[in-house]
Amino acid sequence: MQLVIAEKPSVAQSIAGVLGATERKDGYMEGNDYIVSWCVGHLIELAQPESYDEALQKWTYESLPIIPDTWKHEVKSDTKAQYKVLYQLMHDNRVDSVVCATDAGREGELIFRLTYNMAGCDKPMQRLWISSMEESAIKEGFSNLRPGSEYDHLYESALCRQEADWLVGINGTRLFTVLYGGQALKVGRVQTPTLAMLVDREAKIMNFKKEAYYVAHILGNGLDAVSEHIRDKAEAEKIVGACANGQALVTAVVKEEKWIAPPKLYDLTTLQRDANRLFGFTAKQTLEYTQSLYEKKLVTYPRTDSQYLSDDMEGTARNVIEAIFNSLLFEQNIMFNPDVKKALNSKKVTDHHAIIPTMEIVKQDLKAIPESEMKILSLCANRLLCATAEKHIYNSTKAELTCNGMVFKVSGKEIWKNGWKDFEDFFKNSYKTSEDKKDSDDTKKLPELTEGMTITVEDTRVSEHFTQPPKHFTEDSLLSAMERAGSEDMDDDVERKGLGTPATRADIIEKLVKDGFVKREKKQMIPTEDGMKLITVLPDVVKSPKLTADWENELTQVSKGEVSAGQFMAGIKAMVSDLVKTYHNVSEEQKNMFAQEQKVFGKCPNCGKDVVNGKYGVYCVGKCGMNVNRVMGKVLTEEQVKNLLAGKKTLLKRLTSKAGKKYDAYIIPEGTEEYSYTKDGEVKSGVQYKFTMEFLDRKCGSNRKYRV
């Protein structure tokens, strides 16, 4: 009997249906000599530093760098139940081999291998590698199972990525948090360089100085010809004044037939970019929607970095194109003879081909698909049509005119064949997109112009313009920047460039937002004040996009067996060690950079000093031992603390009596008193409020007071 382990229950269910494992059990399905179970994403994670040494619970400079000799893993607390199921199945005497059916990529490989290894399983392992959840793809995949050992290097690459992120994150975060105090300064191998790009762009915007410039226009015979940029308005007005009611000589005319090639098919990054630009979807949302479509068998595997199909997919592509028209995703009366071959290139297909719809689009009720997912499905379908359509062809005309010794230029174009833009235009008209309006090129057809002809100047004008600062990043442009990061410094033959991978970039962006270093304002991604301050204090070695891009490329080489895992990790460990050695002291002024302004709730009734908010609740800055954080075991809200400090009667709800009953009561402060008690042989002491409790007598409607 074979044990098949998928990444998610939904995927396991699809596989089980194809294999005939239809009998439902607790955490798995069984039948037809198969057991099909799942991992629920990451079951196993790297242990925290305190697992190696309890002393590492405390963050100190002296404890750094933390570099484990032998790595420890542990089962995540919220997945222990499913891990137990898998453990038992792997050791089931009926099971003679295991099939890894997690997502066919680096993370999927890691999820399975960590579970397999943690369980101590030594049964033969095979790998299911598919790019679609269609029944035919699953059947073909099981007919061509590969030895698990063929993917050892992929696993090593995934493990290196995980361990490298741990080393940089743990050591970098602890180091700079300890040095600068205050809030946790989270450092990440990929997120920090990404933040650095955002901060660099923000600095350029903030330092930008707007400058005015002017353009002189001459108008006549349907033309609006313009000068070069002119800094002085008076000079521009002088130029148009000299040309008024004059003659302009056409000195040059250049006519060219130009074309725009069809766009390539979608990989995950380009899909995320378009979905953000057109619909405002975040990168994470797009990945989630596409993953859901994949699990519904409607699109192929989403976490791909290829924009081509393999050479043997010509027939598949033609069938899918026909299915797109038959599924009513698009009008059926468009004349279309797709050139599928231009979308085929096996040399540019790595683990997975580009994202395209599947034949399931004609088998399923698309009206049942959520609107957000339908938009993604339509995008993928439209891109397949665009990629296999004809070129967009137009005639371009550029002319130069001279008037009173000044050169003016004019341009125009005439569309000859719309080609693939027919599908793009139809798509944009079908959906109300949020795409930013851009200043389009001059698409006006020019009158017939020849060298030597003269144009009567019928009118003139001067237009005022201003230089523009760089634009804030959107997720569209940020994903593009992450993809291209460091590429200008790499050889052309480097396969993997940029920050992160298509599969990880969405999580990187979300983490920056969650940690409070980046905020979303409409479509714009803007670094917060803390994000900008963090980048100013971090060294280049942890915020360099080039260095991180080099690492990502090296990880790709590890996955191919071209670079050893040990070689890669040696570099990471050396960098972390050097980082700790180099940065060990900062000035007092620098230490206060990230200090959070404390909220004052009032004066301490015991010593008269301020009572402020802290990491573990409110406390007295005088450290007199006064407890102002809880009463009768109940943690007070900020408003309740303020009331007590002001001497006001304060309502506490759902207090618990000695008998275990819940009740409400008012507490009225009446000075302070010392207290002490013994716990685990240690005497605890401090100062607390004395107060009177006031209960509502429900029978007579009056209050009863008791001194406590």
C-alpha positions, -999 to +999 in steps of 0.1 A: +000+000+000+012+035-009+009+065+015+004+097-005+010+129+014-003+162+000+002+197+012-034+206+020-067+187+026-083+201-005-054+188-027-055+155-009-092+152-016-086+158-054-058+132-055-078+107-035-107+110-058-085+102-088-068+073-070-101+058-057-093+064-020-128+073-011-132+059+025-129+088+049-108+083+081-096+106+108-070+128+090-068+107+059-086+088+031-082+052+022-091+028-007-078+010-038-045+002-021-038+039-013-038+060+018-040+098+011-032+123+038-020+159+041+004+182+060-017+214+065+011+235+053+042+237+074+039+211+103+076+214+113+095+245+121+130+255+133+133+256+170+137+289+188+171+298+204+159+290+239+155+254+228+192+252+225+199+270+257+174+284+282+197+314+288+190+325+252+155+336+263+172+368+273+184+390+245+220+401+252+249+411+230+271+386+248+250+357+236+255+365+199+260+352+174+236+323+178+248+296+153+236+261+161+261+233+156+232+209+149+198+223+139+167+214+159+132+212+145+099+210+164+063+203+156+042+234+155+017+235+184-013+240+162-005+211+139+004+184+164-027+164+158-022+160+121+015+153+126+005+124+149-017+111+121+011+112+096+036+096+121+013+067+126+006+063+089+043+063+081+049+036+106+018+016+096+029-019+086+005-018+057+024+010+041+054-001+020+063+032+003+055+070+005+047+094-022+055+131-018+026+149-033+031+184-018+033+214-041+059+208-068+084+235-056+110+244-031+087+250-001+065+219-009+096+198-009+107+212+025+073+207+041+073+170+032+109+162+039+109+178+074+078+157+083+093+126+068+126+131+086+110+141+119+089+110+119+120+089+114+105+073+083+128+052+062+104+037+037+110+042+000+100+076-012+088+087-046+079+122-059+047+133-077+056+164-098+026+180-116+016+215-128-021+210-128-048+194-105-068+181-135-076+144-133-056+137-165-025+155-150-028+136-117-031+102-135-001+110-158+019+121-127+013+089-109+022+070-140+055+088-140+065+089-103+101+099-098+126+086-072+125+111-042+163+112-044+162+132-076+149+161-056+175+160-028+192+191-041+159+210-041+154+200-005+189+211+004+182+245-012+149+249+007+167+239+040+195+264+033+169+292+027+151+284+059+183+282+080+198+313+064+166+333+071+167+321+107+204+330+112+200+365+097+166+371+113+175+359+148+209+375+150+202+407+132+170+413+151+185+406+185+217+425+177+201+458+167+173+456+192+198+452+220+220+480+207+192+505+202+167+494+228+130+502+226+109+482+202+120+451+184+140+460+153+132+431+130+158+423+104+153+398+076+175+384+048+150+395+022+126+419+039+153+444+050+167+450+015+132+453+002+125+480+029+158+497+019+145+501-016+113+517-003+132+540+020+156+550-008+127+559-030+110+579-002+142+598+005+144+608-032+108+620-031+113+640+001+145+656-012+131+664-046+129+701-055+103+710-080+114+731-109+093+749-135+100+747-172+082+760-203+074+747-237+067+769-267+040+758-291+032+767-327-001+757-342-012+755-378-026+731-404-038+708-376-004+706-361+007+714-325+045+715-327+066+720-295+100+732-285+125+716-262+122+724-225+129+761-217+138+772-182+130+809-186+093+818-192+103+852-208+125+834-233+097+810-242+073+840-247+100+857-268+102+826-290+065+823-297+062+861-302+088+859-329+069+830-346+034+845-344+018+848-378+050+835-394+059+805-415+074+772-403+095+751-426+093+713-424+130+703-423+127+666-416+101+639-418+106+603-406+080+576-412+084+542-397+063+511-394+066+500-358+052+471-338+047+459-302+052+422-296+025+403-277+032+400-240+046+368-226+024+345-205+021+350-168+045+339-142+034+346-106+051+379-103+038+394-136+003+381-126+006+398-092+017+430-109-012+432-133-037+422-107-025+451-085-024+476-113-058+466-127-078+455-096-058+468-066-052+433-053-022+429-030+004+403-040-008+381-012-044+383-023-035+374-059-015+344-047-043+332-025-069+336-053-047+318-078-039+290-054-076+285-048-082+283-086-054+258-088-070+236-061-103+239-081-084+226-111-091+258-131-055+271-136-021+255-136+005+257-108+008+293-096+042+295-080+062+295-112+089+318-125+085+308-162+065+327-188+066+300-214+050+266-220+071+235-229+074+225-265+052+195-261+022+217-250+012+231-284-019+209-285-028+216-249-026+254-255-048+252-286-074+232-267-074+257-238-078+286-262-108+270-278-121+263-243-117+300-234-140+310-262-165+282-254-166+291-217-180+326-224-151+343-208-148+363-240-168+371-271-169+342-295-172+362-327-136+374-328-117+360-357-086+345-342-059+321-355-035+317-326+002+314-331+009+290-302+045+283-311+056+318-299+045+308-264+066+276-264+102+274-252+112+243-232+146+259-225+129+287-205+107+263-185+123+253-152+102+234-126+069+247-139+055+263-170+036+296-172+002+300-156-027+292-180-063+281-175-071+244-178-098+225-197-119+225-165-132+260-175-157+243-198-167+216-173-174+237-142-200+263-135-180+295-136-208+315-121-201+298-088-166+312-087-161+342-064-157+375-082-121+380-071-110+346-084-130+351-116-110+383-122-077+363-119-090+335-141-100+360-167-066+377-165-049+343-171-073+335-200-068+369-216-031+367-213-030+334-232-050+349-260-028+380-261+004+360-260-006+339-291-021+368-311-006+390-338+017+419-332+002+454-327+014+473-357+013+511-363+028+537-385+048+564-367+055+598-381+080+623-365+087+657-380+108+687-373+099+723-382+119+754-380+104+788-373+126+819-369+156+797-362+139+777-335+133+739-339+099+725-331+089+688-331+056+670-337+047+633-337+018+611-344+008+576-352-018+556-370-027+521-360-025+497-389-033+464-371-045+463-335-034+427-331-032+414-295-045+447-282-080+437-294-081+412-265-065+437-240-091+463-250-119+439-247-108+428-213-105+463-199-139+471-213-153+440-196-140+449-162-140+482-144-103+483-136-085+507-112-056+512-136-040+546-132-046+568-162-014+575-180-005+603-204-007+584-237+016+591-266+003+613-293-019+589-313-033+616-335-028+610-372-007+638-387-015+655-420+007+646-450+040+662-444+070+664-467+104+680-463+106+716-476+069+724-473+058+754-453+032+757-426+014+789-417+016+796-380-021+802-370-015+805-333+011+802-306+011+795-268+034+788-239+027+760-215+040+757-180+052+724-166+070+711-135+096+685-130+081+655-113+096+635-083+099+598-085+067+580-079+060+560-047+062+523-051+030+504-057+029+467-052+031+464-090+063+485-092+077+471-060+074+435-072+091+446-104+119+462-084+123+431-063+125+409-093+152+432-110+172+440-078+209+435-083+205+424-119+225+453-133+255+439-114+250+403-125+261+385-156+234+380-182+236+343-179+226+344-142+193+325-140+179+338-107+181+375-101+163+397-076+150+396-040+131+365-030+112+342-053+078+346-070+064+323-042+079+344-013+076+380-024+040+385-013+048+373+023+078+396+024+056+426+016+030+416+041+056+411+069+069+446+064+034+459+067+026+437+098+058+448+115+049+484+111+078+494+088+056+499+057+021+512+053-004+511+025-020+543+013-044+534-014-021+516-039+011+533-026+036+515-004+052+540+019+078+533+046+069+544+081+090+566+103+103+535+121+110+519+088+131+549+076+150+551+109+157+513+109+173+515+074+195+545+085+211+525+113+215+491+095+248+483+077+249+476+039+256+440+045+220+433+057+202+459+035+220+454+002+196+442-026+227+431-046+240+408-018+206+393-012+201+387-049+235+370-050+223+347-022+191+339-041+210+330-072+233+308-051+203+290-037+192+282-072+226+268-078+223+247-047+190+233-060+208+222-092+238+206-073+261+233-087+269+247-053+270+227-020+247+235+008+277+237+031+294+263+009+263+285+009+257+282+047+294+289+054+290+323+037+259+331+057+275+321+090+306+342+083+284+372+075+264+369+107+296+365+128+312+395+112+281+415+117+281+409+155+318+416+158+316+448+138+285+463+155+288+463+192+283+499+205+261+529+197+260+564+212+234+574+239+217+596+213+214+568+189+199+545+216+169+568+219+161+567+182+135+541+186+123+549+221+086+550+221+069+580+238+053+568+270+017+576+278+012+591+313-019+579+331-015+599+363+005+601+395+014+572+417-006+573+450+024+559+468+054+580+456+039+607+434+059+598+403+043+593+369+024+561+360+031+551+324+025+524+299+052+497+294+058+464+276+041+444+303+014+469+313+013+502+333+039+508+360+053+536+383+085+551+370+096+556+406+098+518+409+083+521+444+066+487+442+031+501+436+009+477+417-013+497+393-018+470+367-043+446+382-069+444+410-082+411+424-064+393+396-081+413+369-059+433+345-072+469+343-079+488+311-062+521+305-094+540+313-098+520+346-062+529+356-068+566+349-100+565+370-083+549+400-053+573+398-078+602+398-095+587+429-127+579+410-152+551+416-144+524+390-166+496+377-151+461+374-171+435+355-171+397+358-151+394+389-149+358+404-159+351+439-143+323+461-173+302+452-165+306+415-195+329+408-192+359+385-203+394+397-198+431+390-187+457+415-175+492+419-141+498+436-134+531+454-097+538+462-089+548+498-051+551+500-025+524+497-011+495+518+019+472+518+015+435+509+036+404+509+033+367+501+055+337+496+057+318+463+080+289+456+099+297+488+105+333+477+089+363+494+070+387+471+062+422+484+049+455+471+023+483+475-013+481+465-045+501+467-069+499+497-104+503+484-140+499+492-162+477+471-197+487+462-223+461+451-256+466+435-284+450+455-306+437+427-336+431+450-340+466+464-321+485+437-296+501+462-259+498+466-241+481+495-206+491+504-179+468+519-144+477+529-118+454+514 
